[in-house]
């Protein structure tokens, strides 16, 4: 009588992932969230993408770090297509009240940016004697909520719908290099006030 053969374990075949080639003209979007914007920009340009960015008010994460991207990482996107990066920025804080916040210009052109903390449903008066461009108030995503031309008006009343931080932007401005050189501490450019008229 023949001895039965020992049982042999059957090992299922191993599935080997075969990378699928992308169609011509597409590139996988890399993950750059959390990177400094300059590094993220280099990564995107190296992959052949074009780039635009938007600044988002963020007081907790490092200045200039990438908060989000569109399209998302891992998405096949057309080579040369535009990728949008949202980066953190945090301008100087200003106060509320009837005390002048002194404005100074330190560059030949640009805008003056500040953030201010406001309370919901309170009518704030934003006023300035700054003479360049416009004065506007923006939400944390830099969407304009209200503004006025600095050569036509000097104030507006803004009533926030939510508690939080808001951005004030003044300009654009343009000054000469000679003016900058003659004011090493910044060119005085007036006052900015955020007040509650009923107080």
C-alpha positions in Angstrom: 0.0 0.0 0.0 1.4 3.3 -1.1 1.9 6.1 1.5 -0.2 9.2 0.6 1.8 12.1 -0.5 2.0 15.0 2.0 -0.4 17.8 1.4 1.1 20.7 -0.4 0.0 24.2 0.3 -1.3 26.0 -2.7 0.1 29.5 -2.9 -2.1 31.9 -4.9 -0.2 33.8 -7.6 1.1 37.1 -6.5 -0.5 40.1 -8.2 2.1 42.4 -9.5 1.0 46.0 -9.9 1.9 47.1 -13.4 2.1 50.9 -13.6 -0.3 52.4 -16.1 1.3 54.9 -18.4 -0.4 58.2 -18.4 -1.8 59.4 -21.7 0.5 61.8 -23.6 0.3 65.4 -22.3 -0.7 64.5 -18.7 1.4 64.7 -15.6 0.6 63.7 -12.0 0.2 66.7 -9.7 2.8 66.5 -6.9 1.9 67.1 -3.2 3.3 70.4 -2.0 0.9 71.2 0.9 2.9 72.4 3.9 6.0 73.3 1.9 7.3 76.9 1.7 5.8 78.6 -1.3 9.2 79.1 -3.0 10.0 75.4 -2.8 6.5 74.4 -3.9 6.8 76.7 -6.9 10.1 75.1 -8.0 8.5 71.6 -7.7 5.6 72.6 -9.8 7.7 74.3 -12.5 10.0 71.3 -12.6 7.0 69.1 -13.4 6.0 71.4 -16.3 3.1 73.2 -14.7 2.2 76.9 -14.8 1.3 78.5 -11.5 -0.9 81.1 -9.8 -1.3 81.7 -6.1 -3.7 83.3 -3.7 -2.9 84.6 -0.3 -5.0 83.4 2.6 -5.0 85.1 6.1 -3.6 82.4 8.5 -2.2 83.4 11.8 -1.1 79.9 12.9 0.8 78.3 10.1 4.2 79.5 8.9 4.2 82.6 6.7 4.3 81.6 3.0 3.5 77.9 3.5 1.2 76.2 1.1 -2.2 75.6 2.7 -4.0 74.0 -0.3 -3.6 73.2 -3.9 -5.9 72.8 -6.9 -5.9 70.3 -8.6 -5.2 68.0 -5.7 -2.0 65.9 -5.3 -2.1 62.7 -7.4 -4.5 64.1 -10.0 -3.4 63.7 -13.6 -3.3 67.2 -15.1 -2.4 68.5 -18.5 1.3 69.3 -18.7 1.7 73.1 -18.8 -1.7 73.5 -17.1 -2.3 76.0 -14.3 -2.0 74.8 -10.7 -3.4 77.1 -8.0 -1.6 77.3 -4.6 -3.1 78.9 -1.5 -0.4 80.3 0.7 -0.5 81.6 4.3 0.1 85.3 5.0 -0.1 87.4 8.1 0.1 91.2 7.8 0.7 93.4 10.8 -2.2 93.6 13.3 -3.8 97.0 13.9 -6.1 98.1 16.7 -9.7 99.4 17.0 -10.4 102.8 18.6 -9.9 106.4 18.0 -6.1 106.2 18.1 -4.3 106.8 14.8 -2.6 103.8 13.3 0.3 105.5 11.6 0.8 104.5 7.9 4.3 104.3 6.4 5.6 103.3 3.0 8.8 101.2 2.7 8.8 100.2 -0.9 8.4 101.9 -4.3 5.1 100.3 -5.1 2.5 97.9 -3.7 -0.3 98.0 -1.1 -0.3 98.4 2.7 -1.9 95.4 4.4 -3.1 94.9 8.0 -5.5 92.6 9.8 -8.0 93.6 12.5 -10.2 91.6 14.8 -13.9 92.6 14.6 -17.1 91.5 16.3 -20.2 90.4 14.6 -23.1 92.8 13.9 -21.2 95.9 15.1 -21.0 98.9 12.8 -17.3 99.8 12.4 -16.2 103.0 10.7 -13.0 102.5 8.6 -11.4 105.9 7.8 -8.1 107.1 6.5 -6.4 110.1 4.9 -4.2 107.8 2.8 -4.2 109.3 -0.7 -3.2 106.4 -3.0 -5.6 104.0 -4.7 -8.4 102.5 -2.7 -9.1 101.4 0.9 -10.8 98.0 1.1 -11.8 95.4 3.7 -11.5 91.7 2.9 -12.3 88.4 4.4 -9.6 85.8 5.3 -9.7 84.5 1.7 -9.0 88.0 0.4 -12.5 88.4 -1.1 -13.4 92.1 -1.1 -16.3 92.9 1.1 -16.4 96.7 0.7 -14.1 99.5 -0.4 -13.8 103.2 -1.3 -11.6 105.3 -3.6 -9.2 107.4 -1.6 -9.5 110.4 -3.9 -13.3 110.4 -3.6 -14.1 109.4 0.0 -12.3 108.9 3.3 -14.4 106.4 5.2 -17.0 103.6 5.1 -19.2 101.8 7.6 -18.7 98.0 7.8 -20.8 95.6 9.8 -19.3 92.1 10.0 -21.5 89.1 9.6 -19.2 86.9 11.8 -16.6 87.4 14.5 -13.1 87.1 13.2 -10.1 88.6 11.5 -10.4 90.8 8.5 -7.8 92.3 6.2 -7.5 96.0 5.4 -5.7 96.9 2.1 -4.7 100.4 1.0 -3.4 101.2 -2.4 -1.9 100.5 -4.8 0.7 103.2 -4.3 3.8 104.3 -6.2 6.6 106.5 -4.9 10.1 107.5 -6.1 13.3 106.0 -5.0 14.4 109.5 -4.0 11.5 109.8 -1.6 12.4 106.5 0.0 16.0 107.4 0.3 15.1 110.6 2.1 12.9 108.7 4.6 15.0 105.8 5.9 12.3 105.1 8.5 9.5 104.9 6.0 7.5 107.7 4.2 4.7 109.0 6.5 1.5 108.3 4.7 -1.3 109.4 7.0 -3.5 107.5 9.6 -5.9 104.6 9.6 -8.7 104.3 12.0 -11.2 101.5 12.8 -13.7 102.9 15.3 -17.2 102.2 16.6 -19.2 105.4 16.0 -21.6 104.8 18.9 -18.7 104.8 21.4 
